[in-house]
């Protein structure tokens, strides 16, 4: 499998990881299939809270709007 990441997503993650330091952070990567076994990341959400140096708990409510946004923009395509 191949995942293509656009520069803005990589830049977002790099900045957030620097800011987090030793704490675990997380998020959701939303993308699209562009070929067999090839996916392109389109956008990402980041959750800064909920992590320690050794664990991370995802807050589903935090990511709900971000997950639904690409579907709404594309007419659920």
N, C-alpha and C positions, 0 to 999 in steps of 0.2 A: 504494500500500500504506500502511496505517496501523498503527502499533505503539503500543499503550496501555501506559504504564509506571506501575505502582503506586508510591505515595509511598515505601514502604520501599526499593524498588530504587533509586529516584532518590537517596534520602538515603544509601544505602550507597555508590553510585558517587561522589557528591559528596565524602563523607568520605575515601574511598580515593584519589581524585584529589588532594585537598588534601595528604594524607599523602605521596603519591608525589612531589610537587613537579615537578621537570623530568624524572623518569624515566618511561618508558613502562610501563604496566601493562595487564593484560588480564583476560579472564574469559569466561564463557559465560552467555548469557541463555537461560533456558528458558521456554517459554510455550505458549500454546494458540491455535488458530484459533477466533475467536468469530463471524465473519461473513466473507463473501467479501472477500478482500484486507484483512482486519482481524485483527490478532493482539494478544493480551494477554500481556505478560511476567508470569510467575508468581514466579520467583525467579532469582537470579543468583549465580554463583561469582566470586571475585576471586583473581587470582594476583598477588602482590606481587613475587615474585622473577622473574628472567629478563629484566629490562628495563634499558635504558640510556637516555640522553637521545635516542638516535636509532633504537633498534630494540627489538623484543620477540619472544621465542621462547616459544610456548605449551608448557607441560608437560602433555601429555595425561593422564598418570597423576594429576596434581593434580586434574583436573576429572572423572575417571571416576565417582567416587561421587556427586558433585553432579548429573551428567547422569542417572544411573540412579535417583536418589531419587524424582523426580516420577512416574516410570513404576511404581516399586514401590508408592508410596502410592496410586495410582489403579488398580491392577490392570492396568497397561499400557494404560490408556485415554487 
